[in-house]
Amino acid sequence: MRIVVLVVAAALAVGCSAQAPAPSAPVTTAPAQPTSLQALLDAELPAIPARSGIWVKHLTTGEEAGVRADEVFNSASVIKIPVAVQALEMADAKRLALARRLKLSAADVRGGSGIFRYHDAGLQPTIRDVLLQMIVTSDNTATDLAIAQVGGVASVNAWLAKAGYADGMKLTQTTGELFAKYNALTPTDDRNGKTNGDRAYWLGELTPRATGKMLEAIERRALPSKEGAEELLRMMRAQQAGARRMPHFLTGIQVAHKTGDFPPVLANDVGVVYAPSGPIVVSFFLNAITGNYGEAEDHMGRVTRRIVEYFAR
């Protein structure tokens, strides 16, 4: 009898196991692939807690798209790119010698970003050194020296008009003039409000499209010249800031870029991403940031990665 019971129990166990399928793995749905570059940008930018603008163009395929691409943004230090382009164009025309040395005095020193302010008075960098530091460390002392070398703020804006960029690019003032305004504010003044909405407190004004178009011309070696463009791209590839922005989530991909900063409310990054599919111009502006500053920077990195992935399809 015991043997019969065991046999029946075994048979029942086999029958039950045959009837009850093993639990299946949970089904995960891959995120939908964007149907176009425009669709990608339209989906991504609203998630950033800021007034955001972007213009993107793949220089091989020609596909381009933007969000608020023709709206004016606070440039912060991104406006230093056209200053460098004008200087290199003047060097091409033999009106500026990049190897000429300037002697820095105490009166030349500016606050904020950069390294020249930490040197002893009497330092004698070349004009090429000045342009390099204006780009790679966003040196404000170097910036005002460069603006002076090309003839001042009015000269930069006249050059932008002549080059066809006046509708989307403007240098408002020197860094010395800008910081004097901020230093005159009282503790009760809304500094961030000035940065966000008062153009008198902007170093410059830029649209994402105009900035991107200038970057495209530089990458194509059309501006200021083949030699000048290669000089500027060398500097932008040596960028020392913005590692948490456009390059953050790109592995093995070089980015030539220039940042603009005014924490905690402004973080810009523009440049050329040398993706496997070809060079991609990305002109990315975040003004009036309301969330965590580092997370806003991370958003820029994630969107840039998605752009690279989109063109890798």
matplotlib code that plots the C-alpha trace (Angstrom):
import matplotlib.pyplot as plt

x = [0.0, 2.8, 4.4, 1.1, 0.7, 4.2, 3.7, 0.4, 2.0, 4.9, 2.5, 0.5, 3.7, 4.7, 1.3, 1.2, 4.7, 3.7, 0.6, 2.3, 4.7, 7.7, 7.3, 8.5, 10.9, 9.4, 8.8, 10.7, 9.9, 12.8, 12.4, 11.0, 13.6, 13.0, 11.7, 13.8, 16.4, 13.7, 11.6, 14.5, 15.2, 11.5, 11.2, 14.4, 14.6, 11.3, 12.8, 15.6, 14.6, 15.8, 15.1, 16.9, 17.9, 19.8, 20.8, 22.3, 23.6, 25.4, 28.0, 28.1, 24.4, 23.2, 20.4, 19.7, 17.2, 16.7, 14.6, 14.4, 17.2, 16.6, 15.9, 18.5, 20.3, 22.8, 26.0, 28.3, 31.8, 30.6, 30.9, 34.7, 34.6, 33.9, 36.6, 39.1, 37.9, 38.3, 41.8, 42.8, 41.4, 43.5, 46.5, 45.9, 45.8, 49.1, 47.3, 48.0, 51.1, 50.2, 53.9, 54.0, 54.3, 52.1, 53.2, 50.5, 50.1, 48.0, 45.4, 44.9, 43.8, 40.2, 38.3, 36.3, 37.7, 41.2, 44.8, 46.5, 45.3, 47.3, 50.6, 53.0, 52.6, 55.0, 54.0, 54.6, 52.3, 52.1, 48.9, 48.5, 48.8, 46.2, 43.7, 44.5, 43.7, 40.6, 39.3, 40.7, 40.3, 37.9, 40.4, 38.7, 42.0, 43.0, 39.5, 39.8, 43.3, 42.1, 39.1, 41.6, 43.9, 41.1, 40.0, 37.4, 33.7, 32.5, 35.1, 34.0, 30.3, 31.3, 33.2, 30.2, 28.0, 30.4, 30.7, 26.9, 26.3, 24.8, 21.3, 22.4, 25.7, 26.6, 29.3, 27.7, 30.8, 34.1, 34.4, 35.8, 32.7, 30.4, 32.0, 32.0, 28.2, 27.9, 30.2, 28.0, 25.0, 23.8, 23.1, 19.4, 19.6, 18.5, 21.8, 20.3, 17.4, 20.0, 21.8, 18.5, 16.7, 18.6, 20.8, 22.8, 24.3, 25.1, 28.6, 27.0, 23.9, 23.8, 21.2, 21.9, 21.6, 24.0, 26.5, 26.2, 26.6, 29.9, 31.0, 30.1, 32.2, 35.1, 34.9, 34.7, 37.9, 36.0, 36.3, 38.6, 40.8, 42.1, 45.1, 43.1, 40.4, 42.8, 44.4, 41.1, 39.9, 43.2, 42.4, 38.8, 39.9, 42.1, 39.1, 39.6, 36.0, 32.6, 33.6, 30.1, 28.4, 28.6, 31.5, 30.3, 28.7, 30.7, 33.4, 36.3, 34.7, 36.5, 34.7, 36.1, 34.0, 33.6, 31.6, 29.8, 29.1, 27.2, 26.3, 23.7, 21.5, 23.5, 25.4, 26.2, 28.3, 28.9, 31.2, 31.9, 31.4, 33.6, 31.2, 31.9, 29.2, 30.9, 31.3, 28.2, 27.8, 25.9, 25.1, 23.5, 22.3, 20.8, 19.6, 17.5, 18.2, 15.8, 17.0, 20.3, 23.2, 25.1, 22.0, 21.4, 24.9, 24.3, 21.2, 23.4, 25.6, 22.7, 21.1, 24.5, 24.8, 21.3, 22.2, 25.3, 23.3, 20.6, 23.1, 24.7, 21.5]
y = [0.0, 2.4, 1.8, 2.6, 5.9, 7.0, 6.2, 8.1, 11.1, 11.1, 11.0, 13.9, 16.0, 15.3, 16.3, 19.5, 20.5, 19.9, 22.0, 25.0, 26.8, 28.5, 32.2, 34.3, 37.1, 40.6, 42.2, 45.5, 48.0, 49.8, 53.5, 54.5, 55.7, 59.3, 59.6, 62.7, 64.9, 67.5, 65.0, 64.0, 67.7, 68.4, 65.4, 66.1, 69.8, 70.2, 67.9, 70.4, 72.8, 75.9, 78.2, 76.0, 76.5, 74.3, 74.1, 70.9, 70.1, 67.0, 68.3, 65.1, 64.4, 68.0, 67.2, 70.0, 71.0, 73.3, 74.4, 78.2, 78.4, 82.0, 83.3, 85.4, 84.0, 85.3, 84.2, 84.3, 83.3, 81.7, 85.2, 84.8, 82.6, 85.5, 87.6, 84.8, 84.5, 88.2, 88.2, 85.2, 86.9, 90.0, 87.8, 86.3, 89.9, 90.7, 93.3, 91.4, 89.4, 86.3, 86.0, 89.5, 89.7, 91.8, 92.9, 92.4, 95.0, 95.0, 97.1, 94.4, 91.8, 90.7, 88.5, 85.4, 82.6, 82.2, 81.8, 85.1, 86.8, 84.4, 85.4, 88.2, 91.5, 91.7, 88.4, 88.6, 86.2, 86.2, 87.2, 83.5, 82.7, 85.2, 83.7, 80.2, 81.1, 83.0, 79.7, 76.9, 78.5, 81.2, 83.7, 87.1, 89.0, 87.4, 88.2, 91.9, 92.0, 90.2, 92.6, 95.6, 94.0, 93.8, 97.3, 97.2, 96.2, 98.3, 96.8, 93.3, 94.1, 95.9, 92.7, 90.5, 92.8, 92.6, 88.8, 88.4, 87.5, 90.7, 89.3, 86.6, 87.7, 90.7, 91.6, 93.8, 94.9, 93.9, 91.5, 94.4, 96.5, 93.5, 92.7, 96.3, 96.3, 93.1, 94.5, 97.6, 95.5, 95.5, 92.3, 92.9, 93.1, 90.1, 89.0, 85.9, 88.0, 90.4, 87.4, 85.9, 88.9, 92.2, 92.4, 95.2, 92.4, 90.1, 89.8, 89.1, 88.0, 84.9, 82.8, 79.0, 79.1, 82.0, 80.4, 77.1, 78.6, 80.2, 76.8, 75.2, 77.7, 77.2, 73.4, 73.6, 75.8, 78.7, 81.1, 82.8, 80.8, 77.2, 78.1, 80.2, 77.7, 74.9, 77.2, 77.8, 74.2, 73.2, 75.5, 74.3, 70.7, 71.6, 72.9, 72.7, 73.3, 71.7, 68.1, 67.5, 69.0, 67.9, 65.5, 63.9, 60.7, 60.3, 57.6, 57.8, 60.8, 64.1, 67.4, 70.8, 73.2, 76.4, 76.9, 79.8, 79.9, 81.9, 79.6, 78.8, 80.0, 79.7, 76.9, 77.0, 74.7, 74.9, 73.1, 70.3, 66.6, 64.3, 61.4, 58.2, 59.2, 62.6, 66.0, 67.3, 71.0, 71.4, 74.8, 74.4, 77.2, 76.8, 80.1, 80.7, 77.3, 76.5, 73.1, 71.6, 73.1, 69.9, 68.0, 70.6, 70.1, 66.3, 66.9, 68.6, 65.5, 63.1, 65.0, 65.2, 61.4, 60.9, 63.1, 61.0, 57.8, 59.1, 59.7, 56.2, 54.4]
z = [0.0, 0.9, -2.5, -4.3, -2.4, -3.2, -6.9, -7.0, -5.2, -7.6, -10.6, -9.2, -8.7, -12.3, -13.5, -11.6, -12.7, -16.3, -15.9, -14.2, -16.5, -14.9, -14.2, -17.1, -16.9, -16.6, -20.0, -20.4, -23.1, -24.7, -25.0, -28.4, -30.8, -31.9, -35.4, -36.1, -34.5, -33.9, -32.1, -29.9, -28.9, -28.4, -26.0, -24.0, -23.4, -21.4, -18.7, -17.9, -15.1, -17.0, -19.9, -22.4, -26.0, -28.5, -32.1, -33.5, -37.0, -38.3, -40.7, -42.7, -43.2, -43.0, -40.6, -38.2, -35.5, -32.7, -29.7, -29.1, -31.6, -32.5, -29.1, -27.3, -24.3, -21.8, -23.4, -20.3, -21.6, -24.8, -26.3, -26.1, -29.2, -31.6, -29.9, -30.6, -34.2, -34.8, -33.3, -35.5, -38.6, -37.8, -37.4, -40.8, -42.2, -40.4, -38.3, -35.1, -34.2, -32.1, -31.0, -29.6, -25.8, -23.5, -20.1, -17.5, -14.8, -11.7, -13.4, -16.0, -13.5, -13.5, -11.0, -11.7, -13.8, -15.1, -13.9, -14.9, -11.7, -9.6, -11.3, -10.2, -12.0, -15.0, -16.6, -20.3, -22.2, -26.0, -27.6, -28.6, -24.9, -24.1, -26.6, -25.3, -21.7, -22.7, -24.2, -22.1, -18.6, -19.6, -18.2, -17.7, -17.5, -20.9, -22.2, -21.6, -23.0, -26.1, -26.5, -26.2, -28.8, -31.4, -30.8, -28.0, -27.7, -30.6, -32.8, -32.0, -32.7, -36.0, -37.0, -36.1, -38.3, -41.2, -40.9, -40.9, -37.3, -35.9, -35.6, -33.2, -31.5, -29.5, -27.0, -24.4, -22.4, -21.0, -18.1, -16.0, -16.7, -16.0, -12.6, -11.6, -12.0, -9.9, -7.2, -6.9, -6.0, -2.4, -0.4, -0.9, -4.7, -6.7, -8.3, -10.0, -11.3, -12.9, -14.5, -15.8, -17.1, -17.2, -20.3, -18.8, -16.6, -19.5, -20.9, -24.3, -26.2, -28.3, -30.1, -30.3, -34.1, -34.7, -32.3, -34.0, -37.5, -36.4, -35.0, -38.3, -40.2, -37.9, -38.2, -42.0, -41.9, -43.5, -40.5, -39.9, -42.2, -42.4, -40.2, -37.8, -37.5, -36.7, -34.1, -32.4, -32.6, -31.0, -28.1, -27.8, -27.7, -24.7, -22.8, -19.0, -17.9, -18.5, -18.0, -16.6, -19.6, -23.3, -22.9, -19.6, -20.9, -24.1, -24.0, -26.5, -28.3, -28.5, -28.0, -28.9, -26.9, -24.9, -21.7, -20.2, -16.4, -13.9, -11.0, -9.8, -12.7, -15.9, -17.6, -21.4, -23.5, -27.3, -29.6, -32.1, -31.1, -33.1, -33.2, -35.2, -37.6, -38.3, -36.6, -34.9, -33.9, -30.6, -29.3, -25.9, -23.5, -20.1, -18.5, -15.4, -13.9, -11.1, -10.0, -8.8, -10.9, -11.2, -12.4, -15.0, -16.3, -16.3, -18.4, -21.0, -21.1, -21.4, -24.2, -26.1, -25.7, -27.1, -30.0, -30.8, -30.4, -32.7, -35.5, -34.9, -36.0]

ax = plt.figure().add_subplot(projection="3d")
ax.plot(x, y, z, "-o")
ax.set_aspect("equal")
plt.show()
